[in-house]
Amino acid sequence: MSDKDLEAYADSMLNAALGGLTPHQALLKASLADSANVDERAAAIAKNRERALKLLAAIEKSQD
């Protein structure tokens, strides 16, 4: 495979991996997705904390 063919193949693979987006667009999309994940993680942490507090209260109540 010549260097020109290899470069064209690499470009086509990169384009396919980016889903037709420019590298800048792909970076923005990934950044927005990561921001959404931060919100989801914060919600999960809050929910787990609430569950832990309820469990702790139930344990303390059962020890009385």
Beta strands, then each sheet from edge to edge (+ up, - down):
end
